[in-house]
């Protein structure tokens, strides 16, 4: 070898020789002191995909945070829809508070107004309160019409608005106050009562000249007078009805538990909290600081009577279901958690 043997033991392939050193890593490969290559630049015009969103588009929601109480859709608006029932000697005022979307709000106005047309005329005060209730429902109805079609929510299906109120048979009940008003007008003008010369009014007597025969004066004989028979009517018995203070259907009577919401505490007066089902509970709302409280409300599902909805709440281990036979839209389920 003209340049001498390789260093070491003469083996050209041993470590440390000219032929035994490991090849250097290519540029851009990390390690051995070489810096890593920068990541490729993001193409212009395409946004970065954020964690928790799909395809770079963030999830949308209502700007004001209001969602429909029935379907969870939005946009929604806070409003109160009212109803009225006449109960002969008493009456009952009904109301349903929002928020409502456009579809569920329209359905609630039409349903409660239709029931008011049928049930709202049957007491003395109801003749005034029923028209006021129907006119008051025009205010929330106009607010619902100005909303955009709702985005589907997660609470449940939307209510069915049905046909407009003017195309339902309930609208025929407007003939009841109209017929009464016509009767009062005709009676006040005398068309249905005695004439201006009838009743106790005395007609004027016109004297006619007496015919004369010769020099004598002829006077007609007065008509015979017959005594008119007299009748005495027996005394009519008086009937006094007790005042109606409760609704006709006890199952529809309002209860204090209807105002319960998430975070409130309840107590069943029938006994301590157990594993059995109580079909006739006597539930009352108590402060959570009260030692008598047995349950705490985790969530409230309106417009449903299916207790299986509480399976969506992992913290819930009990439930309370409230049903209304005359107005199912008022039904609700309270998902509860037993207190130790």
Long-range contacts (C-beta under 8 A, 24 or more apart in sequence): 66-99, 67-99, 67-101, 67-153, 67-155, 68-98, 68-99, 68-100, 68-101, 68-104, 68-105, 68-150, 68-153, 68-155, 68-158, 69-98, 69-99, 69-100, 69-104, 69-155, 69-302, 69-303, 70-100, 70-101, 70-104, 70-155, 70-156, 70-158, 70-159, 70-302, 70-303, 70-329, 71-101, 71-103, 71-104, 71-150, 71-152, 71-153, 71-155, 71-156, 71-157, 71-158, 71-159, 72-153, 72-154, 72-155, 72-156, 73-101, 73-103, 73-104, 73-150, 73-151, 73-152, 73-153, 73-158, 74-101, 74-150, 74-151, 74-153, 75-101, 75-102, 75-147, 75-148, 75-150, 75-151, 76-100, 76-101, 76-147, 76-150, 77-105, 77-143, 77-144, 77-147, 79-105, 79-139, 79-140, 79-143, 79-144, 80-140, 81-105, 81-108, 81-109, 81-112, 81-137, 81-140, 82-112, 82-133, 82-136, 82-137, 83-112, 83-113, 83-115, 83-116, 83-120, 83-133, 84-116, 84-119, 84-120, 84-126, 84-129, 84-130, 84-133, 85-115, 85-116, 85-119, 85-120, 86-119, 86-120, 86-121, 86-122, 86-123, 86-125, 86-126, 86-130, 87-122, 87-123, 87-244, 87-247, 87-248, 88-122, 88-123, 88-244, 89-123, 89-241, 89-243, 89-244, 90-123, 90-243, 90-244, 90-245, 91-123, 91-125, 91-126, 91-129, 92-247, 93-129, 93-133, 94-327, 96-329, 96-330, 98-140, 100-140, 100-144, 101-147, 101-150, 101-153, 101-158, 102-144, 102-145, 102-147, 102-148, 102-149, 102-150, 103-149, 103-150, 103-158, 103-159, 103-161, 104-150, 104-158, 104-159, 105-140, 105-141, 105-143, 105-144, 105-147, 106-141, 106-144, 106-145, 106-161, 107-158, 107-159, 107-160, 107-161, 107-162, 108-159, 108-329, 109-137, 109-140, 109-141, 109-144, 110-161, 110-162, 110-164, 110-165, 110-168, 111-162, 111-329, 112-137, 113-137, 113-165, 114-165, 114-168, 114-170, 115-170, 115-327, 117-165, 117-170, 117-171, 117-173, 117-174, 118-170, 118-173, 121-173, 121-176, 121-177, 127-177, 127-180, 130-177, 131-177, 155-301, 155-302, 156-301, 156-303, 156-304, 159-303, 159-329, 249-325, 249-326, 251-323, 251-324, 251-325, 252-324, 252-325, 252-326, 252-327, 255-283, 255-322, 256-284, 256-285, 257-283, 257-284, 257-285, 257-320, 257-322, 257-334, 258-322, 258-332, 259-285, 260-285, 260-297, 260-300, 260-334, 261-297, 261-300, 262-297, 262-298, 262-299, 262-300, 263-288, 263-296, 263-297, 264-288, 264-296, 264-297, 265-290, 265-293, 265-294, 265-295, 265-296, 265-297, 265-339, 266-293, 266-294, 266-295, 266-296, 266-297, 266-320, 266-334, 266-336, 267-292, 267-293, 267-294, 267-295, 268-294, 268-295, 273-318, 273-338, 273-339, 281-320, 283-320, 293-339, 294-338, 294-339, 295-320, 295-336, 295-337, 295-338, 295-339, 296-336, 296-337, 296-339, 297-334, 297-335, 297-336, 298-335, 298-336, 298-337, 299-334, 299-335, 300-332, 300-333, 300-334, 300-335, 301-332, 301-333, 301-335, 302-331, 302-332, 303-328, 303-329, 303-330, 303-331, 303-332, 304-331, 304-332, 304-333, 305-331, 305-333, 306-333, 307-333, 309-333, 309-335, 310-335
